[in-house]
Amino acid sequence: MQVLVIGSGYVGLVAAVGFAEAGHVVIGVDIDSAKIDQLKRGETPIYEPGLKEFLQKHLEAGTIKFSSELREGIAAADATFICVGTPQSDDGSADLTYVLACAEQIGSAMATLRPVKANPLIVVDKSTVPVGTASKVAATIKSMTDMPFEVVSNPEFLREGNAIEDFIFPDRVVIGCDTDFAENVMLELYNPLLRAAKQKLPNGGRWFRMDPQSAELTKYAANAMLALKISFINEIANLCEVVGADVDFVKVGIGADHRIGPYFINPGPGFGGSCFPKDLQALLKTGREHGLPLLSLNATVEANRHQKQVLTRKLQQHYNIQPHIPFPLSGKRIAVWGLAFKAHTDDIRETVALELISHLLHMGAQVSVHDYEAMPNAKQIFGDSIQYAHSPTDACINADALVICTEWPQYATVDLDQLAFAMNCRVMFDGRNLFRPDNMKAKGWTYHSIGRVTVNPDRYQNL
């Protein structure tokens, strides 16, 4: 099939190479000509494991190409995917400016380029959009052309760091449409991926058809539920610390209940990224518009706001920082491991590390950082106000403390003795619980983690 993907950002680029891998012919469109030139060279504007390799594979095969002109692919397209940004407005709602601009361009191109006897064009909302967007997109296109089309909602459920695998082996595909014709087109697009997923995953490749409004809400509800689980376990972790419990035991105990499950109950310093914060605000805005306050989601947002300060609070307590004392960390060097909001991505949007570093600089600390992918993005924000290290150990040279913000698996395998030799003090604030308190105690570290006992070697002999 012929697929037109509008928008070559995170969702659009993954969708484009994913459909090419499924055997379709894809044209990716973006108004950013520099990005298009980059993609034509086989270079990706974002980091995602496997993305560059798939891109280069299908460029060489000729099954994917890129253009800055939407009109280039509209005549032959069986389906057109809208994958442009929906930034958060001041009131928390999703800004549909780019989505509706795409719809207008699609309608205009259809009116002049689409063959008269062509099948209805399937226009797919792949961007995360609020309930009712399919109707707005349809009305916009209809105002531009009399050519047949149908708008379908097809939300993405991609995990950053696992997006390629999630697209090629989907656990489920949700389709919101009104006709069997639209469903059959979408089935033809996804069938190779559904078959592959059913072979690989125990419950993979599930297909769900519903109305467009339900599909639109499903995306927001899924992210809201995951965010709620994260905030809940973080609250329990904070309680563990004050009552002397160990959250590692608690999460195993509750995760064994099949109604709860073991996923998304790892405590940490709060969630960030491009999806959860923005989608929660958009869902809360939808609730307010319909007179429903969505109290549990309000609590989730507030709990996460508080949790994103947890590492700063632990630092302040450790150094006995008093309010209104200027530059209380002057002369201290703090190393920070991890800038991305999660491992295997370079995405620093809404990340805990950005807030932490800002606080550290405000308190007068010297800051050195390391991340495997996100340092170029961080440098656009902090410039030369912080130091960027080539390795985790380099970041810790002459450091008075280490703070871990991102769960890169390489950090968990570091040689703690070598690390201690590089640092001025054996002090660690582990926001991802990468190490065990008993092991850190044995190696003489002052060790702060989330939801577990704080280890202070000064209390013990021979340390």
C-alpha positions, 0 to 999 in steps of 0.5 A: 500500500501507499502510505503518506506520513506527515510529520517526521518527529518521534511518532511520525518517523517511527511510523514511517520506518515501521510501515516500510518494514511491514512492506508498504511504500512510504513517503515521509513529509515535514516542513523542516527542509533541514530535517528532510535533508538529514533523513535523506542522508540516513541520519535521524534527528532523534535517538531511538534504538534501531531507528537509524538502522531501519531508516538506512535499510529502507532508504537503500531499498527505495521503500521510503523517501522523504519530501517537504511537499505534502502534495507529492504523495497525496494522489496515490496514497491509500492512507495519510497519517497525521503525526505532527505535534500537539503542544500544551496550551496555557490552559493545559489543553492540546494545541491542535493548530498543526493538526488542523493545518495538516487537515487543511493542506490534505483537503486542498491537495485532494481537491486538485490532485486526487483522481476522480475515481480514487477510493476514499482516502483514509486520513489517520490521526496518529498524533495524541489528540483530545476527544472530538479531534476526528470530527474537527479534522473531518470538517476541515477537510470537507471544507476544502474538497468534495473528494471522498475520505474518512478520518480514523483515530489510531493512537500510538502506544510507543515506549520511548527507548522501545518504540521500533519494537513496539511498532513492529510487534504491537501488543494491540492496535486501536482503531476508531472508525465508522465504516468497514472500508476504513477498518479494512484499509487499516487492517491491510496496513497493519496485518504484517505487524499483527501476524509478527506480534502474535508469533512473538508475544503471548498476547500480542497483535490484538485488534480493537475497533471502536468509535473515534471518540473512544479511541481518542480517549483510550490513549489518554486513559492509558497514559493516565493509568500508568502515571497514576501507578507511578505516583502511587508507588512513589507515595508508598516509597516515601512512606516506607522511608519514614516507617522503616519499611523497604519499598523493594519488598513492598512492590514485590508483594503487591506486584504478585497480585495479578490484578496489579501486576509488576509493571510501573511500580518501580519508585523513582524521582517522578515521571517526565518526558513528552507524554505523561505530563502533557497528556494528563493536563489535556485530560484534566482540561477535557474533564473541566470542560465537561464539569468533571474534575477527575480528582484522582488525576489531579492528585497524580499531578500534584504527587508527581510535582512533589516527587520531582523535588525528592532528590533536591530535598535529600541533598538539602537534608544531607548538607543541612541547608537552611532557608535563605542562606545564599549559595549553600553548596558553594565549593561543592562539586556534584556529579549527575548521572542521567539527563534523559527522562528514561534510559535509551532515549535522548528526550529531556522534556520535563525531566527530573535532571533539569530541575535538579541541575537548576537547583544545584546551580542556584545553590552555588554548586559546580555540576558535572554531568554524564548521559549516554545520549542526552548531553547535546540536548542539555547543552542547548539549555545549560550551555557552559554553566555545567561540565559534560563528561565523557564517562560516568567516572569522569563526571565524578572526578573530585565530586563531593556527591553523586546523584543518579537521575536516569536508569541507564543499565550501564550505571548499575555495573560501575566499579564502586571502588574505582568510583570512590577513588575518583570522588572526594567523598563516598556520597550517593543519591540514587534516584533509581535504586540501582544499588542495594543498601547493604552492599553500599554499607559494606563499601563505606558509602553514605547512600540515599535511595528511594523508599529504603533505609539511608546508609550512613557509614559513620554509624558503623565500625571499620568503614 
